[in-house]
Amino acid sequence: MALPSVRTQNGHSLSRQDVRSYARIPQVLEVPNLIESQIQSYGWFREEGLKKVFREVSPIKDYTDKKYELHFREHNFGEPKYSPQECKEREITYSQPLYVTTHLVVKETGEIKEMPIFMGDFPMMTDNGTFIINGAERVVVSQLVRSPGIYFTMERNPSSNRGLCMAKLIPSRGAWLEFETSNKDVLSVKVDRKRKVSASIFLRALGVSHDDEILSMFDDVDTDESHSYMQSTLRSDPASDPRDAAFREDDLRKMWEEAKWLHGERDEFDLPAAQRIAAAQVEFYKRLRPGEPPSLDNSRNLINNLFFEPRRYDLGDVGRHKFNGKLGLPDVADSENEEKNVLTRNDIIAVLQMMIRINNGEGQVDDIDHLGNRRVRAVGELVQNQVRVGLLRMERMVKEKMTLVEQENASPQALVNIRPVVAAVREFFGGSQLSQFMDQTNPLAELTHKRRLSALGPGGLSRERAGFDVRDVHFSHYGRICPIETPEGPNIGLLSSLASYARVNEFGFIESPYRMVRREISKDSDDLRGRIVTEAVINPENGRVIVNEGVSIGSNRVNAIRALPEGTMIQVKPYVAGPSRNGGPDDSVIWLSADKEEQFKIAQANARLDELNQFLDDRIEIRVGDQYTQGSPSEADLMDVSPMQIMSVSAALIPFLEHDDANRALMGSNMQRQAVPLLRPEAPTVGTGIEDRVARDSGQMVTSEVNGVVTSVNGREIVVTDVDGEGHVHPLIKFSRTNQGTCFDQRPIATRGDVVKVGDVLADSSSTENGELALGQNVLVAFMSWEGYNYEDAIIVSERLYRDDYFTSIHIERHEMEARETKLGPEEITRDIHNVGDASLRAIDERGSIRDVAPEG
């Protein structure tokens, strides 16, 4: 794509400059906002994330449960005190005060004291997806972690050479459950990698009291006569009579009443069943807490706290969605029921049934590196987790104060200490491995940093333990994670970038867009003429053939087809759906996560299409999961939206990328981010078409906030007057130091009288020209020898490049000197030092500071 350097003139719109495109494949879908995932995630945290975490800790009750209850209600943010630019200049944090309405219930009198409480200043995200912490811009990198849910794997037993199914149930918060199959067909469970407990004891402890009841639950799946898993598990249990435990009937009745999850449908107390359940619970307690004296209360409380207490065990909406989807249970992820994310007895039974199926060769095991099993924890979720930590610390302090405070002095303000919450948030933004000093070398470096995915950090991998499999390119990365852009050092494969078109859905899974391939068209469509019919069109009223099979629809047949009954669909040659022409909803593009995509056959974006979007070739490239084949267009269900969708924006900026070796393309992607801003930026003559999108979404340029006319332009600001005559000031940043010490300067490109629309570029940054990314210079390069002067890595540049400052860049350094107040008086910075000769002072200027370039020696 050639990008001629054309400056806009007065009265012309400042939209993207004219380009000459040589693209063979048209762009059917605009590249989405490249920092959308960051902004949406923090927006979710401010609205839903905080509401959810306050709901988790509310109400806080005192230890006796008789004096006070503290409830957290609505929350709201105040206005920030300073603008982002002022915060940078003052070296303070860009933040907003958070206020929460609290209700304190005094139980003895029934009095309710309502009060809004200040919960601290929360860092606020700028429009560019960054945070300003102590005057420096920072980015919170999204983390790619294993999703909560259930995972089935197959491990080969060395002695019998049999594949035995293992399962891991990973919650969002709480104890891990690991299920194993032994070589003797015994199913067992481990809680948090402690000692094994047989699956039958675990089921009894959860309320399945009789062996026959346990066996009946697995009748449908435990059908292999040579390997009877539940029979073997029951036989392995230690022989004991529950009546030997001598539980008091009162204790058993109390257990029956308090633990409703135990007896399921049986409402009436059943003494023999209660004895068997109690014996299993005590046995479970002994296995998990060896050496501690077991009691029925302790045993019941342990199981309840491990799996059925929402504050201690949480599968999360994502975990419940994945769990139910994998085991074929009804999806309740959207349900408002707070207890939907704790375990149930039916969940455990469903896991054991699936394990038996897999052992019998009927089910499928999981690939833990598949992107259907890995999800993105973006900034909103990461900050929410820190706020939860702070609130739980605060909860303990509130409970302690509740026991000490007198009733007449009790108020929410007196009970709540916000220091733990403020400290947890400050610790995250200031010291977390995922909160990083933003790379501001150029607009591409800034944008790539915001789109980075890290497998490192708290709850993630460590570079020492990560093996080859987790670092490697996986087929599910197609259209979601760039296979090219990653570091070359010890973090290779652990740090990656989102692909150009990828987005993150509500559950944190990465989605990629695809165009729908259709084989039928409505009789009322505007695109009927010229389509080839694959099934004869017949008038149902008289039986006459309107169009024969294999014939294209002529203009003289269109009216006859439109007269067919309402809802009639015409079977036609496969075509790729396009946007609705009549302004209706566009259902031509669907977004799919990696696990859903495997159900479809997908054509490549470079398949040739005619003007009606019908496939021109009889054989096209098709992929299904990790299989790449050739097939008929009639087999395809979907089609890629663009050849660019598999790579990140850095890789997509490389022209003719398909001719590059992947290793060199990786180096090119990484090195573009190291290009320093030049004195005179120049947009590339040959580009790939997304230079303007990268420059715009990086946030370094100034764009118009309104439709109107530019009425004033100077070095400090640009004023755009809207249709109502109101002036909107767009301030410019001049010669500011970036995090990397490069110079950031905004230069107006709009002139007075220019007509502008919302989003039009008014001012370039240090690395853009006319709204296009400009990382280097268009220079003539010759590949030839020059008398040995360019041997190996040496290059020769013309004197003109040096003389005319083609590759000159400005760097700003900041040096500080301190003059302290001492016991002998204040220190003074001066050149006037007694008994020191001029030769010793030659490196010091007249103010007493060190010169920029001190002489050697």
C-alpha positions in Angstrom: 0.0 0.0 0.0 1.6 3.3 -1.1 1.1 6.3 1.2 1.8 9.5 -0.6 2.9 12.4 1.7 0.0 14.8 1.1 -0.7 17.8 3.4 -4.3 18.8 4.0 -5.4 22.3 2.9 -7.9 24.8 4.3 -11.5 23.8 4.1 -10.6 20.1 3.6 -11.5 17.4 6.1 -8.6 16.2 8.2 -9.6 12.5 7.8 -7.1 9.9 6.7 -5.0 11.0 3.7 -5.6 9.5 0.3 -3.8 6.1 -0.2 -3.3 4.0 -3.2 -4.2 0.4 -2.2 -2.8 -2.6 -4.0 -4.7 -5.0 -1.7 -6.3 -8.0 -3.5 -8.5 -8.8 -0.5 -10.9 -6.0 0.6 -11.1 -5.1 4.3 -14.6 -6.3 5.4 -14.2 -5.6 9.1 -12.6 -2.5 10.7 -9.9 -3.3 13.2 -11.5 -2.9 16.6 -10.2 -0.3 19.1 -6.8 -1.7 20.0 -7.0 -0.7 23.7 -10.6 -1.7 24.2 -9.9 -4.6 26.5 -8.0 -2.4 29.0 -10.7 0.3 29.1 -13.7 -2.1 29.3 -12.1 -4.2 32.0 -11.4 -1.2 34.3 -14.9 0.1 33.6 -16.3 -3.3 34.7 -14.3 -3.0 37.9 -15.6 0.4 38.8 -19.2 -0.6 38.3 -19.7 -4.4 38.8 -16.4 -5.5 40.3 -16.5 -3.3 43.3 -20.2 -4.0 43.8 -19.5 -7.7 43.8 -16.6 -7.6 46.2 -18.6 -5.4 48.7 -21.4 -7.9 48.5 -19.0 -10.7 49.4 -17.9 -9.2 52.7 -21.3 -7.7 53.6 -22.6 -8.0 56.3 -19.7 -7.9 58.8 -21.0 -9.4 62.1 -19.3 -9.3 65.5 -17.9 -12.5 66.9 -20.9 -13.1 69.2 -23.4 -12.3 66.4 -25.5 -10.4 68.9 -24.3 -6.8 68.9 -23.7 -5.3 65.5 -24.0 -5.8 61.7 -22.2 -3.6 59.2 -23.6 -3.6 55.6 -22.0 -2.0 52.5 -24.5 -0.6 50.0 -24.0 1.6 47.0 -20.7 3.1 46.0 -19.7 6.1 43.9 -16.6 8.0 42.8 -16.0 11.7 43.3 -14.3 14.0 40.8 -10.5 13.8 40.4 -8.7 16.8 41.9 -6.2 17.3 39.1 -6.0 16.5 35.3 -3.7 13.7 34.1 -1.2 16.3 32.9 -1.2 18.2 36.2 -0.6 14.9 38.1 2.5 14.3 35.9 3.8 17.7 36.6 3.1 17.5 40.4 4.4 13.9 40.5 1.2 12.6 42.2 -1.3 9.8 41.5 -4.2 10.5 39.2 -7.0 9.2 41.4 -10.7 9.6 42.4 -12.1 9.4 45.9 -14.3 6.3 46.5 -17.4 6.7 48.8 -19.5 3.8 50.1 -22.8 4.0 51.8 -22.8 1.9 55.0 -25.6 0.8 57.4 -24.7 -0.2 60.9 -27.4 -2.3 62.6 -27.5 -2.2 66.4 -29.1 -5.5 67.1 -30.2 -4.8 70.7 -32.2 -1.7 69.8 -32.8 -2.3 66.1 -31.4 1.1 65.3 -29.8 1.6 61.8 -27.1 4.2 61.4 -26.5 5.2 57.8 -23.3 6.9 56.8 -21.2 7.4 53.6 -17.6 6.4 54.3 -14.5 7.5 52.4 -12.7 4.3 51.3 -9.6 5.9 49.9 -8.4 7.4 46.6 -8.5 4.9 43.8 -6.1 5.3 40.8 -8.1 6.3 37.7 -7.5 5.0 34.2 -6.8 7.7 31.6 -8.5 7.7 28.2 -5.4 6.0 26.8 -5.7 2.9 29.1 -2.8 3.9 31.5 -2.5 4.9 35.2 -0.5 7.8 36.5 1.2 6.7 39.8 3.4 9.2 41.5 3.7 11.2 38.3 4.8 8.3 36.1 2.6 6.5 33.6 2.1 2.8 34.2 0.3 -0.1 32.5 -1.3 -3.1 34.1 -0.4 -6.0 31.9 -3.2 -8.6 31.4 -2.4 -12.1 32.7 -3.0 -15.3 30.8 -3.8 -18.1 33.4 -5.4 -21.5 33.5 -9.2 -21.1 33.7 -11.1 -22.4 36.8 -13.0 -25.5 35.9 -12.5 -29.3 35.6 -9.7 -30.8 33.6 -9.4 -34.5 32.6 -6.0 -36.0 31.7 -4.8 -39.5 30.9 -1.7 -40.9 32.5 -0.2 -44.2 31.4 0.6 -46.6 34.3 4.1 -48.0 33.8 3.4 -51.5 35.3 0.2 -52.3 33.4 0.7 -49.9 30.4 -3.0 -48.8 30.9 -4.2 -45.3 30.4 -5.8 -44.1 33.7 -7.9 -41.0 33.9 -7.0 -38.2 36.4 -9.1 -35.1 37.0 -8.4 -31.7 38.6 -11.2 -29.4 39.8 -9.7 -25.9 40.1 -11.8 -23.2 41.7 -11.3 -19.5 41.4 -10.8 -19.4 45.2 -10.6 -22.4 47.6 -9.3 -25.9 47.8 -8.2 -27.9 44.7 -9.8 -31.4 44.3 -7.7 -34.0 42.5 -9.4 -37.3 41.4 -7.2 -40.3 40.5 -7.8 -43.8 39.2 -5.4 -46.5 40.6 -4.1 -49.5 38.7 -6.6 -51.6 40.7 -9.6 -49.5 39.4 -10.1 -47.6 42.7 -11.2 -44.0 42.4 -9.8 -41.7 45.0 -9.8 -37.9 45.9 -7.1 -35.6 47.2 -7.9 -32.3 48.8 -5.2 -29.6 48.3 -2.6 -32.3 47.6 -3.1 -33.9 51.0 -3.7 -37.6 51.7 -6.0 -39.7 49.5 -9.5 -40.5 50.4 -11.5 -43.1 48.5 -14.3 -41.7 46.3 -16.9 -43.8 48.1 -16.0 -42.4 51.5 -16.1 -38.9 50.0 -19.6 -39.6 48.5 -20.8 -40.9 51.9 -19.5 -37.9 53.7 -21.5 -35.8 51.2 -24.7 -37.7 52.1 -24.9 -40.7 49.8 -25.3 -43.1 52.7 -25.8 -46.6 51.2 -23.6 -48.6 48.9 -26.5 -49.6 46.7 -27.4 -45.9 46.3 -23.8 -45.2 45.2 -23.7 -48.1 42.7 -27.1 -47.1 41.2 -25.7 -43.6 40.4 -23.1 -45.2 38.1 -25.1 -48.0 36.5 -25.3 -46.2 33.2 -21.5 -45.6 32.9 -19.7 -48.3 34.9 -20.5 -51.0 32.3 -17.1 -52.5 31.6 -17.2 -56.0 33.2 -13.4 -56.4 33.3 -13.0 -53.0 35.1 -15.8 -52.3 37.6 -14.6 -49.0 39.1 -17.3 -48.3 41.8 -17.3 -52.0 43.0 -13.5 -51.9 43.3 -13.7 -48.6 45.1 -16.2 -49.8 47.6 -14.2 -53.0 48.2 -11.1 -51.0 49.0 -12.8 -49.1 51.9 -11.8 -50.2 55.4 -14.3 -52.6 57.0 -16.1 -50.9 59.9 -19.5 -50.8 61.5 -20.8 -47.2 61.8 -22.6 -48.2 65.0 -19.1 -48.7 66.6 -18.5 -45.0 66.5 -21.2 -44.5 69.2 -22.5 -41.1 68.0 -25.1 -39.5 70.2 -28.5 -39.3 68.5 -28.8 -35.6 69.4 -25.5 -34.9 67.6 -26.7 -36.8 64.5 -30.0 -34.9 64.5 -28.1 -31.6 64.7 -25.9 -32.6 61.8 -29.0 -33.6 59.8 -30.7 -30.3 60.5 -27.8 -28.0 59.9 -26.2 -29.6 56.8 -29.1 -29.5 54.3 -26.7 -30.6 51.6 -26.4 -34.0 53.2 -29.7 -35.7 52.9 -31.0 -34.4 49.5 -34.6 -35.5 49.0 -34.9 -37.3 52.4 -36.4 -34.7 54.8 -37.2 -37.0 57.6 -34.3 -38.0 60.0 -32.9 -41.5 59.1 -30.7 -42.8 62.0 -28.8 -45.6 60.1 -28.2 -43.2 57.2 -27.0 -40.5 59.6 -24.6 -42.9 61.3 -23.0 -44.0 58.0 -22.7 -40.3 56.9 -21.2 -39.3 60.3 -18.7 -42.2 60.2 -17.6 -41.2 56.7 -17.2 -37.5 57.7 -15.0 -38.5 60.7 -12.9 -40.8 58.4 -12.5 -37.9 55.9 -11.4 -35.6 58.8 -8.8 -38.2 60.0 -7.3 -38.4 56.5 -7.0 -34.7 56.0 -6.0 -33.7 59.6 -4.0 -36.7 60.9 -3.0 -36.3 64.6 -5.9 -34.0 65.5 -8.7 -35.5 67.6 -11.8 -35.9 65.3 -15.3 -35.0 66.4 -18.5 -34.9 64.4 -18.8 -31.1 64.6 -15.2 -30.6 63.5 -15.7 -33.1 60.6 -18.9 -31.5 59.4 -17.5 -28.0 59.7 -14.4 -29.0 57.7 -16.4 -30.3 54.8 -18.8 -27.4 54.9 -16.0 -24.8 54.9 -14.0 -26.6 52.2 -16.7 -26.9 49.6 -20.1 -25.3 50.6 -19.2 -21.9 52.1 -19.3 -19.2 49.4 -16.7 -17.0 51.3 -14.1 -19.8 51.3 -14.9 -21.7 48.1 -15.8 -20.0 44.8 -15.8 -21.7 41.4 -16.4 -18.2 39.9 -18.8 -17.5 37.0 -16.1 -18.7 34.6 -15.4 -21.9 36.5 -19.1 -22.8 36.8 -19.6 -22.0 33.0 -16.7 -24.2 32.0 -17.6 -27.0 34.5 -21.2 -27.3 33.4 -20.3 -27.0 29.7 -17.8 -29.8 30.0 -20.0 -32.2 32.0 -23.2 -31.4 30.1 -25.0 -29.8 33.0 -27.4 -26.8 32.5 -25.5 -23.5 32.4 -26.3 -21.3 35.5 -23.5 -18.8 35.0 -26.0 -15.9 34.5 -28.0 -16.9 37.6 -28.2 -14.4 40.5 -28.1 -17.2 43.1 -25.0 -16.6 45.2 -24.5 -20.3 46.0 -24.3 -21.4 42.4 -20.5 -21.2 42.5 -20.0 -23.6 45.4 -19.8 -27.3 44.9 -22.8 -29.7 45.0 -23.0 -33.4 45.5 -24.2 -33.7 41.9 -21.0 -32.0 40.7 -18.8 -34.6 42.3 -21.0 -37.4 40.9 -20.8 -35.9 37.4 -17.0 -35.7 37.6 -16.7 -39.4 38.7 -19.1 -40.5 36.0 -17.0 -38.7 33.3 -13.8 -40.3 34.7 -15.3 -43.7 34.3 -16.4 -42.9 30.8 -12.9 -41.8 29.9 -11.4 -44.9 31.5 -13.8 -46.9 29.3 -12.6 -45.0 26.2 -15.8 -43.0 25.7 -14.8 -39.4 26.7 -12.1 -36.9 25.6 -9.2 -35.7 27.7 -8.3 -32.0 27.9 -5.3 -30.1 26.4 -4.2 -27.7 29.1 -2.4 -25.5 26.6 -5.5 -25.0 24.5 -6.9 -21.4 24.7 -10.3 -22.8 25.5 -8.7 -23.7 28.9 -6.7 -20.5 29.4 -8.3 -17.1 30.1 -7.2 -13.5 30.4 -7.3 -11.8 33.8 -7.4 -8.2 32.8 -6.7 -5.1 34.9 -10.2 -4.9 36.4 -10.1 -8.4 37.8 -6.5 -8.0 39.1 -7.4 -4.8 41.0 -10.7 -6.4 42.2 -8.6 -9.3 43.8 -6.4 -6.8 45.6 -9.5 -4.9 46.9 -10.9 -8.2 48.2 -7.6 -8.9 50.0 -7.8 -5.4 51.6 -11.4 -5.8 52.6 -10.8 -9.2 54.2 -8.0 -7.7 56.3 -10.3 -4.8 57.2 -13.1 -7.2 58.1 -11.0 -8.7 60.9 -10.2 -5.3 62.3 -13.9 -4.3 62.2 -14.9 -7.4 64.1 -12.3 -6.7 66.8 -13.5 -3.1 67.2 -17.1 -4.3 67.4 -16.3 -6.2 70.6 -14.8 -3.1 72.2 -16.9 -0.2 71.1 -19.7 1.1 73.3 -23.2 1.2 71.9 -23.6 5.0 72.2 -20.2 5.6 70.4 -20.8 2.9 67.6 -20.9 4.3 64.1 -19.6 3.1 60.7 -16.9 5.7 60.8 -15.7 4.5 64.2 -15.5 0.8 63.1 -14.1 1.1 59.6 -10.3 1.5 59.1 -9.6 2.0 55.4 -5.8 1.5 55.7 -5.7 -2.2 54.7 -7.7 -1.4 51.5 -5.6 1.6 50.6 -2.4 -0.3 51.3 -3.4 -3.3 49.2 -4.3 -1.1 46.2 -1.1 1.0 46.6 1.0 -2.2 46.9 -0.5 -3.6 43.6 0.0 -0.5 41.5 3.4 0.3 43.0 5.0 -3.1 43.3 3.1 -5.9 41.4 4.9 -7.8 38.7 2.0 -6.9 36.4 2.0 -3.2 37.1 4.8 -2.0 34.9 6.5 1.3 33.9 5.0 2.0 30.5 7.3 1.7 27.5 6.9 5.2 25.9 9.7 5.0 23.3 7.2 5.4 20.5 3.5 5.0 19.9 3.9 1.4 18.8 5.8 0.5 22.0 3.1 2.1 24.1 0.2 0.3 22.3 2.0 -3.1 22.3 2.6 -2.8 26.1 -1.1 -2.3 26.7 -2.0 -5.4 24.5 0.6 -7.6 26.1 -0.3 -10.9 27.7 1.8 -12.4 30.5 1.8 -15.9 31.8 4.0 -14.7 34.7 3.0 -13.0 37.9 1.0 -14.0 41.0 -1.0 -17.1 40.3 0.8 -17.7 37.0 3.9 -19.5 35.9 7.6 -18.8 36.8 10.1 -18.7 34.0 12.2 -21.3 35.8 9.4 -23.9 35.9 7.8 -23.2 32.6 8.5 -26.0 30.0 8.4 -26.1 26.2 4.7 -27.0 25.9 3.4 -23.9 27.6 5.8 -21.6 25.6 5.1 -23.2 22.2 2.7 -21.9 19.6 -0.6 -23.7 19.8 -3.1 -24.2 17.0 -5.8 -22.5 19.1 -3.7 -19.3 19.1 -4.9 -18.7 15.5 -6.5 -15.3 15.4 -6.1 -14.8 19.1 -2.4 -14.6 20.1 0.3 -13.6 17.7 2.6 -16.5 16.8 5.4 -14.1 16.0 5.8 -11.4 18.6 7.4 -12.6 21.8 10.7 -11.8 23.6 13.9 -13.7 22.5 15.3 -14.2 26.1 14.2 -16.4 29.0 10.6 -15.1 28.7 10.1 -16.5 25.2 6.6 -17.8 24.8 5.6 -16.5 28.3 5.0 -12.9 27.1 2.8 -12.6 24.0 0.6 -10.1 22.2 -3.1 -10.1 21.3 -3.8 -10.6 17.6 -5.0 -7.6 15.6 -8.7 -8.4 15.6 -8.9 -10.4 18.9 -11.1 -9.3 21.8 -11.7 -10.6 25.3 -15.2 -11.8 26.2 -17.1 -11.5 29.5 -15.5 -14.8 30.8 -12.0 -13.7 29.9 -11.6 -16.0 26.9 -10.1 -14.6 23.7 -12.4 -14.4 20.7 -11.7 -14.0 17.0 -14.1 -12.8 14.3 -15.2 -14.9 11.3 -17.5 -14.3 8.3 -20.5 -16.6 7.9 -20.6 -18.9 4.9 -24.2 -19.3 3.7 -25.9 -21.8 1.4 -29.3 -20.2 1.2 -30.7 -16.8 0.7 -34.0 -15.1 1.4 -36.4 -14.7 -1.5 -36.6 -10.9 -0.6 -32.8 -10.4 -0.7 -31.4 -7.6 -3.0 -28.6 -9.9 -4.0 -30.6 -12.6 -5.8 -29.6 -11.8 -9.4 -26.7 -13.7 -10.7 -26.6 -16.4 -7.9 -26.3 -20.0 -9.0 -29.1 -22.2 -7.6 -28.1 -25.6 -6.1 -31.7 -26.9 -5.8 -34.4 -26.1 -8.4 -36.8 -23.3 -7.4 -40.4 -24.5 -7.8 -43.6 -22.6 -7.4 -45.6 -24.6 -4.8 -49.0 -23.4 -6.2 -48.7 -24.7 -9.7 -45.5 -26.9 -9.5 -43.7 -25.0 -12.3 -39.9 -24.7 -12.2 -38.9 -21.0 -11.8 -35.1 -21.7 -12.0 -33.4 -25.0 -12.7 -30.6 -26.5 -10.6 -27.2 -25.2 -11.6 -28.6 -22.2 -13.4 -28.0 -18.6 -12.3 -30.9 -16.4 -11.4 -31.6 -14.0 -14.2 -33.2 -10.5 -13.7 -36.4 -11.8 -15.4 -36.8 -14.5 -12.7 -36.3 -12.2 -9.6 -40.0 -11.1 -9.5 -41.3 -14.6 -9.7 -39.0 -15.7 -6.8 -40.1 -12.7 -4.7 -43.8 -13.8 -5.2 -43.1 -17.1 -3.4 -44.6 -17.6 0.0 -43.2 -15.6 3.0 -40.2 -17.1 4.6 -39.1 -19.1 1.5 -35.3 -19.7 1.4 -33.5 -20.3 -2.0 -30.7 -22.9 -2.0 -27.7 -21.3 -3.7 -24.0 -21.8 -4.3 -22.0 -21.1 -1.1 -21.3 -17.4 -0.5 -19.8 -15.3 2.2 -22.3 -13.1 4.0 -21.9 -9.4 4.0 -23.4 -6.5 6.1 -27.1 -5.9 5.7 -27.9 -3.3 2.9 -31.1 -2.1 4.4 -29.6 -1.0 7.7 -30.7 -4.1 9.7 -28.5 -5.8 12.3 -25.2 -7.1 10.8 -25.1 -10.9 11.5 -22.5 -11.6 8.8 -19.6 -11.7 11.4 -19.6 -13.9 14.5 -17.0 -13.9 17.3 -15.8 -17.3 18.6 -13.6 -18.5 21.5 -11.1 -21.3 20.8 -13.2 -24.1 22.2 -16.3 -23.1 20.2 -14.3 -22.6 17.0 -13.4 -26.3 16.8 -16.9 -27.2 15.8 -16.6 -25.4 12.5 -14.8 -25.8 9.1 -13.1 -22.4 8.3 -12.0 -21.2 5.0 -8.9 -18.9 4.7 -9.3 -15.2 4.1 -7.4 -15.4 0.7 -10.0 -17.7 -0.9 -11.0 -16.0 -4.2 -14.6 -14.5 -4.3 -16.6 -12.9 -7.1 -18.6 -9.7 -6.8 -21.5 -11.6 -5.1 -19.0 -13.1 -2.6 -19.4 -16.6 -4.1 -16.3 -18.8 -4.1 -14.5 -18.9 -7.5 -12.4 -22.0 -6.9 -13.7 -25.6 -6.7 -11.1 -26.4 -4.0 -10.2 -24.1 -1.1 -8.0 -24.3 2.0 -10.0 -25.3 5.0 -9.0 -25.9 8.6 -10.8 -27.8 11.4 -9.1 -27.5 14.8 -5.4 -28.4 14.1 -6.1 -30.0 10.8 -5.4 -28.1 7.5 -6.9 -29.6 4.4 -8.4 -28.8 1.0 -12.1 -29.2 0.4 -15.1 -28.0 -1.5 -16.5 -24.5 -0.7 -19.8 -26.3 0.2 -18.0 -27.8 3.2 -17.0 -24.4 4.7 -19.0 -23.0 7.6 -17.0 -19.8 8.2 -14.2 -17.7 6.6 -11.4 -15.6 8.2 -12.1 -11.9 8.0 -8.6 -10.9 7.0 -5.1 -12.4 6.5 -3.9 -10.0 9.2 -6.1 -11.5 11.9 -3.5 -14.1 12.9 -0.8 -11.6 13.9 -0.4 -8.7 16.3 -0.2 -5.0 15.2 3.6 -5.0 15.4 3.9 -7.9 13.0 1.1 -6.5 10.8 3.1 -3.3 10.2 5.7 -5.3 8.3 5.0 -5.1 4.5 5.2 -8.5 2.6 5.4 -10.3 5.9 4.6 -13.6 4.2 8.0 -13.5 2.5 9.9 -13.2 5.8 11.5 -15.9 7.9 9.5 -16.1 11.2 12.6 -15.6 13.3 13.6 -12.4 11.5 9.9 -11.2 11.6 10.0 -11.7 15.3 13.2 -9.5 15.5 11.5 -6.9 13.3 8.4 -6.8 15.4 10.5 -6.3 18.6 12.9 -3.8 17.0 10.2 -1.5 15.7 9.3 -0.8 19.4 12.9 0.4 19.9 12.8 3.2 17.3 13.3 6.5 18.9 11.3 9.6 17.8 13.2 11.5 15.1 13.5 15.3 14.6 11.5 15.1 11.4 9.2 12.1 11.4 8.3 10.6 8.0 5.5 8.2 7.3 6.5 5.1 5.3 6.0 5.2 1.5 5.1 1.5 1.5 2.8 0.5 4.4 0.3 -2.2 5.3 -2.8 0.0 5.9 -3.0 0.0 9.7 -0.4 2.7 10.4 -3.1 5.3 11.0 -5.0 2.9 13.4 -1.9 2.2 15.5 -1.1 5.9 15.7 -4.7 6.9 16.7 -5.2 4.1 19.3 -1.9 4.7 20.9 -3.3 8.0 22.3 -0.3 10.1 21.4 -2.0 12.3 18.8 -4.6 15.0 19.5 -8.0 14.2 17.9 -11.0 16.4 17.6 -13.7 16.0 20.3 -16.4 17.6 18.2 -17.6 18.3 14.7 -16.8 21.9 13.8 -14.2 24.3 12.4 -10.7 25.0 13.6 -10.8 28.6 14.8 -7.4 29.0 16.5 -4.0 27.2 16.2 -0.8 27.9 18.1 2.0 26.0 19.7 0.1 25.4 23.0 -3.5 24.6 21.9 -5.9 24.1 19.1 -9.5 25.5 19.4 -12.3 23.8 17.5 -15.7 25.7 17.4 -18.7 23.4 17.1 -22.0 24.1 15.3 -23.4 25.9 18.4 -20.5 28.4 18.4 -18.9 26.9 21.5 -15.1 26.7 21.5 -13.4 23.4 22.5 -9.8 23.8 23.6 -7.4 20.9 22.7 -4.1 21.5 24.7 -0.8 20.3 23.2 2.1 18.8 25.1 5.4 20.4 24.3 8.9 18.8 24.7 7.9 16.5 27.6 10.2 13.7 28.9 8.8 10.2 28.4 9.5 7.3 30.8 12.4 6.2 28.5 13.9 9.7 28.3 12.8 10.4 24.7 11.2 13.7 23.8 7.4 13.8 23.4 6.2 16.8 21.4 2.8 17.4 19.7 2.8 19.5 16.5 -0.4 21.0 15.0 -1.2 19.7 11.5 -4.6 21.4 11.4 -4.8 25.0 10.2 -7.3 27.7 10.9 -10.4 27.2 8.8 -10.2 23.5 8.5 -13.5 21.6 8.8 -13.1 18.6 11.2 -15.2 15.7 12.4 -15.0 13.8 15.7 -11.8 11.8 15.7 -10.0 13.7 13.0 -6.3 14.3 13.8 -5.5 17.8 14.8 -1.9 17.4 16.0 0.9 14.8 15.3 3.1 13.4 18.0 6.9 12.8 17.9 6.5 9.6 15.8 3.6 10.3 13.5 3.2 12.3 10.3 -0.3 13.4 9.1 -1.9 10.8 11.4 0.3 7.9 10.2 2.8 6.1 12.3 6.3 7.3 11.4 9.1 5.3 13.0 11.9 5.9 10.6 12.8 7.6 7.3 12.3 6.7 3.6 15.9 6.3 2.4 17.5 4.8 -0.6 19.4 1.6 0.4 21.9 -0.2 -1.9 23.0 -3.8 -1.2 26.5 -3.7 -2.6 30.1 -3.8 -1.4 32.0 -0.5 -1.1 35.8 -1.2 -1.0 35.4 -3.1 2.3 33.9 -0.2 4.3 30.7 -2.1 4.8 32.2 -5.4 5.8 29.8 -7.6 7.8 27.7 -5.4 10.0 29.2 -2.0 9.0 27.1 0.4 6.9 27.9 3.5 5.0 25.5 6.5 5.2 25.6 9.6 2.9 26.8 12.9 4.3 23.4 14.4 3.5 21.6 12.1 6.0 24.0 13.3 8.7 24.1 16.9 7.7 20.3 17.3 7.3 19.5 15.5 10.6 17.5 12.7 9.0 18.2 10.4 11.9 18.7 12.9 14.7 16.7 12.4 17.9 16.2 14.5 21.0 16.6 12.9 24.5 15.8 14.6 27.7 17.6 13.7 30.9 16.8 14.8 34.4 19.5 15.4 37.0 18.9 16.5 40.6 21.2 18.1 43.1 20.3 18.4 46.8 21.2 21.2 49.1 20.5 20.1 52.7 20.0 21.9 56.0 22.9 20.8 58.2 23.9 21.6 61.8 26.5 24.1 60.5 23.9 25.8 58.3 22.4 25.4 54.9 24.5 23.9 52.1 25.1 26.1 49.1 25.6 25.1 45.4 28.3 27.3 44.0 31.4 27.4 41.9 33.2 29.7 44.4 35.1 27.1 46.4 38.1 28.4 48.4 41.6 27.2 47.8 40.6 25.2 44.6 42.2 26.1 41.3 40.4 26.7 38.0 41.9 23.5 36.6 40.0 21.5 39.2 36.8 23.4 38.5 36.7 23.1 34.7 33.9 20.5 34.8 31.6 22.9 36.8 29.6 25.7 35.3 29.0 29.2 36.7 25.9 27.9 38.7 28.0 25.2 40.4 26.5 22.3 38.6 28.3 19.8 36.5 28.5 20.7 32.8 26.6 18.5 30.3 29.8 17.3 28.7 32.6 17.3 31.2 36.1 17.2 29.8 38.0 13.9 30.3 40.9 13.5 32.7 
